[in-house]
Amino acid sequence: MFSKSKINEPGPGAGVQPQATPAPAPATGTAVGQAADYRPQAPKAKPPASILSTDLHIKGNIKTTGDIQIEGQVEGDIRAHLLTVGEGATVRGELVADDVVINGRIIGRVRGLKVRLTSTARVEGDIIHKTIAIESGAHFEGSVQRQEDPLNAATKVLPKPSMSGEGQG
């Protein structure tokens, strides 16, 4: 007669199934039963960045472990993982993030592992960074200081004795 296993299996030993599918273990609460019920899951997708639109004006501090994109006006400190300041945005306060991308205006200190000022950026304040990129056309008034751990608030910026007259250039 017709045997499905003979058709699907190549070569000799057609009567032996090469791979048996195990029967599901009973949910008895034992470690074996729990292991059989475990199904690996793909890591959760990263949520999209929170966007503060152009018509939004915030007075107060913002803190998130996720990403945030500022398009409006913020008067306060912002802490995030990835912080993007839009071209028409203005922030008056301190920015602290792993990655900071500035397209708009900042009045205050910027602290980040990676800081990028695009050609439309206008920054009035000090930048403390691990790596920095300043595109041609960006406006910047203040000091730049490299630190291994710029996110650590305990690391205070001390003015260098040889530097004076900041912002009068």
Backbone as a ProteinNet text record, in pm:
[ID]
protein_1_A
[PRIMARY]
MFSKSKINEPGPGAGVQPQATPAPAPATGTAVGQAADYRPQAPKAKPPASILSTDLHIKGNIKTTGDIQIEGQVEGDIRAHLLTVGEGATVRGELVADDVVINGRIIGRVRGLKVRLTSTARVEGDIIHKTIAIESGAHFEGSVQRQEDPLNAATKVLPKPSMSGEGQG
[TERTIARY]
81.6	0	85.7	20.6	87	131.4	258.5	310.6	375.3	328.8	380.7	526.7	564.9	702.4	799.1	760.7	849.4	871.6	773.7	786.6	876.5	861.5	935.6	1078.2	1108.9	1241.9	1329.2	1448	1537.6	1619.2	1643	1736.9	1681.1	1774.9	1734.3	1686.9	1624.5	1573.3	1445.3	1367.9	1248	1143.9	1151.7	1054	1080.8	1200.7	1235.9	1219.1	1149.2	1131.9	1258	1318.4	1442.8	1425.3	1311.1	1294.1	1153.8	1146.1	1016	979.2	854.5	810.4	768.2	828.4	795.3	654.1	592.2	458.6	471.3	375.7	385.9	384.8	472.4	482.7	362.3	315.2	201.8	244.1	154.7	183.6	170.4	276	272.7	340.7	399.5	468.2	612.9	655.7	795.3	881.1	1010.2	1103	1095.9	1075	1065.7	942.9	830.6	708.1	719.9	788.1	805.8	898.1	1000.6	1093.5	1024.6	934.6	865	768.6	715.6	621.3	690.4	820.2	892.9	907	871.7	889.4	970.8	1088.1	1168.1	1094.3	1102.6	1035.6	1140.3	1106.6	1195.5	1197.7	1310	1314	1207.1	1154.7	1049.9	1103.9	1021.9	1061.1	1072.6	1170.3	1191.1	1075.1	1013.6	901.8	950.8	864.5	906.4	931.4	1003.8	1034.8	907.3	903.2	794.1	819.3	718.5	734.4	653.8	721.9	655	639.7	518.4	493.4	521.5	519.2	555.7	462.8	338.7	244.8	249.2	342.1	350.1	454.9	415.6	507	504.8	620.1	627.5	714.4	664.4	743.5	759.2	879.4	904.6	1006.5	1051.3	1153.1	1090.5	1165	1119.7	1224.9	1179.1	1271.6	1212.7	1290.6	1247.2	1367.9	1344.6	1452.3	1449.1	1349.5	1334.9	1387.4	1338.3	1379.5	1274	1320.3	1227.6	1272	1174.4	1200.9	1124	1197.2	1137.9	1119.2	997.8	970	916.1	869.5	811.4	908.2	855.1	934	933.4	1052.3	1064.1	1146.2	1091.8	1164.9	1185.1	1297.8	1327.7	1433	1476.4	1580.4	1517.5	1594.6	1546.4	1651.2	1605.5	1693.3	1628.1	1707.6	1652.5	1765.5	1726.8	1827.6	1877.3	1786.9	1818.2	1732	1796.3	1725.9	1751.8	1646.1	1655.8	1581.3	1648.6	1587.5	1563.5	1437.8	1400.5	1445.9	1442.5	1493.3	1420.2	1291.2	1214.9	1199	1262.7	1245.6	1341.4	1299.9	1384.2	1376.9	1493.3	1499.5	1583.7	1526.8	1599.5	1616.3	1733.7	1759.5	1873	1898.5	2007.4	1956.5	2033.6	2001.7	2100.2	2049.7	2134.2	2080.7	2166.1	2122.9	2244.8	2222.1	2329	2365.2	2264.6	2283.3	2201.7	2265.2	2196.7	2217.9	2109.4	2114.9	2041.9	2114.6	2056.8	2044.3	1921	1891.3	1839.6	1790.8	1729.1	1813	1744.3	1811.8	1813	1930.6	1948.1	2010	1950.3	2009.1	2029.9	2149.6	2179.4	2286.8	2320.9	2427.6	2377.8	2467.6	2438.8	2539.2	2488.7	2575.9	2531.9	2627.5	2592	2713.7	2691.6	2799.6	2833.8	2731.5	2750.6	2665.7	2729	2657.9	2682.2	2575.2	2588.3	2512	2582.3	2521.2	2513.5	2392.1	2376	2396.3	2388.2	2413.8	2311	2194	2089.6	2089.5	2183.4	2185.9	2234.2	2176.3	2219.6	2227.3	2347.5	2367	2436.4	2376	2435.6	2454	2571	2597.5	2712.5	2750.3	2863.2	2818.6	2911.8	2885.9	2988.4	2939.3	3024.9	2992.3	3091.6	3066.6	3176.4	3147.1	3250.4	3296.4	3200.5	3232.2	3140.6	3192.3	3113.5	3134.6	3030.6	3037.3	2964.9	3032.3	2972.2	2978.7	2862.5	2857.7	2884.5	2930.6	2954.8	2823	2824	2703.7	2638.4	2676.1	2619.3	2672.5	2587.8	2628.6	2644.6	2756.9	2784.6	2860.8	2808.9	2877.6	2886.8	3007.3	3026.9	3156.6	3171.9	3292.5	3257.8	3357.3	3342.2	3442.1	3394.9	3484.1	3456	3563.2	3549.7	3567.8	3478.1	3488.3	3452.7	3511.4	3479.7	3336	3287.6	3151.8	3078.2	3035.7	2970.9	2832.2	2770.8	2636.1	2635.7	2748.8	2758	2749.2	2643.8	2622.4	2726.7	2792.2	2894	3018.7	3034.3	3149.2	3113.8	3162.7	3132.6	3235.5	3190.5	3280.3	3346.1	3476.3	3551.2	3606.2	3588.7	3641.8	3795	3848.9	3993.9	4046.5	4157.2	4209.5	4246.1	4287.8	4330.4	4214.4	4093.4	3978.8	3899.4	3874.9	3790.8	3720.1	3618.9	3546.1	3455.4	3397	3307.1	3188.7	3148.1	3028.6	3048.4	3171.3	3194.5	3283.4	3251.3	3339.6	3273.9
-118.1	0	124.1	235.1	365.8	403.5	442	485.7	621	717.7	854	860.4	782.7	787.7	736.7	640.2	588.9	691.5	769.6	869.3	984.1	1029.6	1145.1	1113.3	987	952.7	904.6	961.6	913.4	794.2	700.6	592.3	484.6	394.9	278.5	318.1	224.9	249.3	328.6	310	389.1	360.7	247.9	215.9	287.5	342.5	411.8	560.6	623.9	768	836.5	929.6	992.5	1087.6	1147.8	1246.3	1233.5	1191.8	1177.2	1308.1	1345.1	1466.1	1426.4	1487.5	1449.6	1492.7	1408.7	1442.2	1551.8	1643.3	1749.8	1691.9	1745.1	1698.5	1747.7	1666.9	1712.9	1826.6	1917	2032.2	1988.8	1928.3	1875.9	1969.5	2078	2169.6	2129.6	2022.3	1982.3	2063.8	2058.3	2133.4	2084.8	1955.3	1901	1956	1958.1	2011	2158.1	2234.8	2377.8	2400.8	2319.3	2335.9	2307.2	2210	2176.8	2288.5	2361	2468.1	2597.3	2606.9	2730.3	2742.9	2857.1	2886	3013.9	3005.9	3128	3231.5	3354.7	3462.9	3558.9	3619.3	3721.1	3839.3	3911	4028	4128.1	4196.8	4294.1	4404.1	4445.7	4553.2	4683.3	4762.6	4890.1	4982.9	5043.4	5133.1	5256.6	5315.5	5435.2	5552.5	5650.6	5769.3	5846.5	5902.1	5991.5	6125	6180.7	6305.8	6415.1	6524.4	6642.8	6738.9	6756.6	6828.8	6978	7045.2	7186.7	7277.9	7237.5	7323.4	7302.2	7219.6	7187.2	7271.8	7330.9	7410.7	7349.7	7300.6	7232.7	7312.6	7331.9	7390.9	7282.2	7229.6	7120.6	7024.3	6933.5	6837.8	6715	6654.7	6535.1	6427.2	6306.4	6196.6	6069.6	5999.5	5874	5785.1	5654.2	5561.1	5531.8	5582.4	5560	5676.9	5685	5788.9	5898.7	6020.9	6133.6	6229.6	6285.5	6383.1	6509.7	6618.4	6746.7	6829.4	6872.4	6961.3	7095.3	7099.2	7220.7	7293.7	7353	7433	7364.8	7355.6	7295.8	7389	7419.8	7495.2	7401	7333.5	7236.1	7139.2	7053.6	6956.1	6833.1	6770.5	6652	6542.3	6421.9	6305.8	6193.1	6130.5	6025.2	5935	5830.8	5744.4	5809.3	5833.6	5905.5	6030	6144.7	6272.4	6345.9	6373.5	6447	6578.4	6687.9	6820.3	6864.6	6883.4	6919.5	7058.3	7084.4	7209.7	7332.4	7322.9	7437.2	7438.1	7345.7	7332.7	7422.9	7460.4	7536.3	7471	7444.6	7386.7	7477.2	7518.4	7596.8	7507.7	7447.9	7356.4	7263	7167.7	7073.4	6949.2	6904.8	6782.7	6674.8	6557	6444.5	6321.9	6259.8	6141	6063.9	5936.4	5857.4	5915.5	5940.1	6000.1	6127.4	6236.2	6364.4	6413.2	6441.8	6498.9	6632	6739.9	6873.5	6934.8	6963.5	7033.3	7173.3	7197.3	7323.9	7403.4	7474.9	7567.5	7512.9	7519.1	7477.4	7592.4	7624.6	7722.5	7647.5	7599.2	7520.1	7416.8	7340.8	7241.7	7115.8	7052.3	6927.1	6823.4	6710	6600.2	6474.1	6409.5	6288.5	6207.6	6076.9	5991.8	6029	6042.9	6085.4	6210.4	6319.5	6445.5	6486.6	6522.2	6566.4	6696.3	6797.1	6924.4	6928.3	6935.5	6941.1	7084.7	7104.5	7237.1	7341.1	7298.3	7393	7414.8	7353.5	7362.3	7498.9	7543.4	7666.1	7632.8	7625.5	7586	7697.9	7738.2	7836	7766.8	7711.5	7639.4	7543.3	7479.9	7388	7250.3	7181.2	7045.4	6953.9	6852.1	6751.5	6620.9	6556.9	6445	6340.3	6223.1	6123.3	6133.8	6146.7	6174.9	6287.1	6369.5	6482.9	6499.1	6546.4	6580.4	6712.7	6807.6	6938.2	6962.5	6968.9	6989.3	7135	7155.9	7290.2	7367	7488.3	7571.4	7575	7485.1	7485	7604.9	7666	7777.6	7726	7759.8	7709.9	7814.2	7846.4	7935.9	7865.8	7841.1	7771.7	7693.9	7602.1	7520.5	7376.1	7303.7	7162.5	7087.1	6983.9	6904.8	6757.2	6681.1	6537	6469.6	6373.3	6292.3	6149.4	6055.6	5914.8	5884.3	5948.8	5925.3	6058.5	6117.3	6249	6245.4	6128.7	6119.7	6120.9	6098.7	6094.9	6236.5	6264.5	6399.6	6436	6335.8	6364.2	6426	6404.6	6462.9	6605.9	6698.3	6839.6	6899.6	6993	7062.3	7176.3	7172.3	7280.3	7371.6	7502.3	7591.8	7586.7	7587.1	7584.6	7726.2	7740.5	7874.4	7954.4	7885.8	7957.9	8003.3	7954.6	7988.7	8099.3	8206.2	8312.4	8382.5	8459.8	8535.9	8449.8	8344.7	8258.8	8338.1	8306.7	8366	8507.7	8556.8	8692.4	8685.7	8596.8	8578.2	8610.3
0	0	0	12	9.3	149.1	159	287.9	270.2	342.3	330.8	373.1	474.3	521.7	417.6	334.1	230.4	120.2	91.2	-14.5	30.9	154.8	204.3	245.3	270.8	319.3	204.8	189.7	84.9	136	51.3	80.8	170.8	214.5	293.6	433	498.1	632.9	629.4	523.8	506.1	612.9	676.6	778.6	910.1	926.5	1049.7	1028.6	1117.4	1105.6	1157.3	1079.9	1121.6	1239	1250.6	1357	1412.7	1535.1	1597.9	1665.2	1656.3	1724.9	1865.1	1966.2	2102.4	2138.9	2217.8	2265.6	2370.6	2377	2476.1	2617.3	2699.7	2837.7	2916.5	3006.5	3087.7	3178.5	3200.5	3286.2	3431.1	3481.8	3617.5	3715.7	3665.5	3755.9	3778.4	3715.3	3729.8	3635.7	3657.4	3573.4	3430.2	3410.2	3275	3205.8	3276.1	3218.6	3186.3	3270	3245.4	3127.6	3115.1	3003.9	2871.9	2871.1	2747.9	2709.5	2807.5	2778.8	2736.1	2758.1	2724.7	2574.6	2525	2382.9	2371.7	2311.2	2299.2	2215.4	2259.7	2188.5	2134.8	2024.5	1968.7	2064.4	2072.2	2160.3	2118.6	2218.5	2190.3	2100.4	2008.6	1918.6	1997.7	1960.9	2028.5	1993.4	2094.7	2064.6	1988.5	1909.1	1834.6	1929.3	1880.1	1960.6	1992.6	2113.3	2149.9	2081.7	2020	1946.2	2014.3	2047.3	2099.9	1982.4	1936.7	1812.5	1822.1	1708.3	1697.9	1776.5	1796.4	1868.5	2019.6	2067.5	2209.1	2279.6	2393.2	2475	2615.4	2659.3	2789	2884.1	3005.6	3113.1	3218.5	3231	3325.2	3267.7	3353.2	3312.9	3248.8	3157.1	3087.6	3109.6	3148.2	3170.8	3112.1	3029.5	2970.1	2948	2945.7	2911.1	2761.7	2694.4	2550.9	2470.1	2347.7	2253.7	2252	2228.4	2223.3	2113.3	2045.7	1940.6	1975.6	1990.1	2026.7	1900.2	1875.9	1762.8	1811.9	1936.3	1992.4	2083.6	2190.4	2284.2	2420.3	2481.8	2614.4	2702.4	2818.3	2920.3	3038	3039.5	3143.8	3095.4	3185.4	3153.4	3088.5	2998.7	2928.5	2942.7	2980	2990.2	2911.3	2820.5	2735.4	2686.6	2612.5	2550	2421.2	2328.7	2205.6	2205.1	2195.5	2198.8	2068.3	1995.9	1870.5	1886.1	1858.4	1864.9	1720.9	1687.7	1551.2	1512.3	1383.7	1327.6	1381	1405	1454.7	1605.7	1674.3	1819.4	1895.8	2017.8	2110.1	2246.5	2305.2	2439.7	2526.5	2640	2740.5	2862.2	2874.8	2985.3	2949.2	3038.1	3016.6	2944.5	2845	2772.2	2815.5	2851.5	2889.3	2817.2	2733.6	2659.8	2610.4	2581	2521.3	2385.1	2303.4	2171	2163.8	2121.6	2107.6	1964.3	1895.8	1761.4	1767.7	1738.2	1749	1609.9	1573.8	1448.5	1477.2	1598.7	1635.8	1733.5	1824.1	1915.3	2057.5	2120.6	2259.1	2335.3	2450.6	2541.2	2673	2692.1	2810.4	2781	2881.4	2870.1	2800.6	2724.1	2655.3	2703.9	2752.1	2794.4	2721.8	2653.3	2581.4	2543.5	2527.1	2479.5	2335.7	2252.7	2114.1	2092.3	2055.9	2032.3	1887.9	1818.2	1679.5	1659.7	1612.3	1576.4	1424.1	1371.9	1227	1179.5	1051.1	992.9	1036.5	1084.4	1127.2	1278.5	1349.8	1496.6	1543.8	1656.8	1724.9	1873.6	1927.1	2066.7	2141.8	2253.1	2343.6	2477.4	2499.5	2623.4	2605.4	2713.8	2711.2	2664.2	2599	2552.8	2617.5	2686.1	2747.4	2675.4	2619.6	2529.6	2539.7	2481.9	2459.2	2313.7	2222.5	2082.5	2034.9	1944.2	1895	1745	1679	1537.4	1518.9	1457.6	1431.6	1281.2	1219.7	1075.8	1040.9	920.1	870.2	866.8	920.3	924.9	1061.9	1151.3	1286.7	1363.4	1447.6	1532.3	1674.3	1736.4	1869.7	1949.5	2068.1	2161	2294.1	2339.5	2465.9	2462.4	2555.1	2558.3	2526.5	2480.5	2449.7	2534.3	2602.9	2686.1	2664.4	2641.1	2624.6	2759.4	2789.2	2910	2875.5	2948.5	2927.3	2968.3	3074.2	3122.6	3136.9	3026.5	3033.6	3095.5	3108	3163.1	3315	3375.6	3521.2	3575.4	3648.6	3701.4	3806.2	3866.8	3968.6	3905	3775.2	3705.9	3669.1	3745.3	3722.1	3627.9	3550.5	3459.1	3534.7	3538.1	3602.5	3494.7	3506.7	3404.1	3404.1	3283.6	3269.7	3293.2	3366.2	3396.9	3272.1	3165.3	3045.7	2958.9	2984.6	2902.7	2971.1	2901.2	2956.2	2842.5	2875	2774.1	2689.6	2748.3	2672.2	2622.2	2501.2	2444.9	2393	2389.8	2340	2217.2	2126.6	2013.6	1889.4
[MASK]
+++++++++++++++++++++++++++++++++++++++++++++++++++++++++++++++++++++++++++++++++++++++++++++++++++++++++++++++++++++++++++++++++++++++++++++++++++++++++++++++++++++++++

